[in-house]
Each structure stands twice: as C-alpha cells, then as structure tokens.
Amino acid sequence: MRKAYVLIIFLLGLTISLSVGKAVLQNTLSTSGIFVGQAEQEINSYKTQNAILSEEVLTASSLTNIMEKAKQSGFTSENVLMVINTSRPLAVKP
C-alpha cells in the first residue's frame, strides 16, 4: 500500500512539473514569435530595397545611358583615323 501511495504522489508531482514547464516554454516561444515577425518584416524591407537598387544599377549600366553620358562628356562616334607616315625603329642599336 505504501508503494502505491508513493507512486501516485510521484506521478502527480511529475504531471504538475511537466505542466508548469510546458506553460513556461509556451510563454517563451510566444514572445520570441514577435521578434521573428519583426525580423521577417526587416528582411522583406531589405528585399524590396535590393530589388529597387538592382533596377537602378541595370538602368545606369545600360548601353544607351552610357552612350548619352559619353556624348555629354565630349566623346564622339565619328570614325577618325590617324595615320603616321614615318616609322621609327622600336629599338636602336648602340
């Protein structure tokens, strides 16, 4: 009879301690979910900024944009050939 009483008390204590542990763990997880949500919002914000910046980079690096900036800087697309008639030796013997 004594063993059954000790076993029931032990199982009752184990059940109560596991219930309290479960409640504490759920409370901890519920508050960490807020931080996870905030982190996901920041990630989405950075993804949006990354998409906008990559579009700006593609626009700035397009050939038409580069050609317009080159014309504004004074470069021309005319084919001007420069011919040097006299040839000089590459190396002179001493």
Secondary structure, 3 states (H helix, E strand, C coil): CHHHHHHHHHHHHHHHHHHHHHHHHHHHHHHHHHHHHHHHHHHHHHHHHHHHHHHHHHHHCCHHHHHHHHHHHCCCCCCCCCCCCCCCCCCCCC
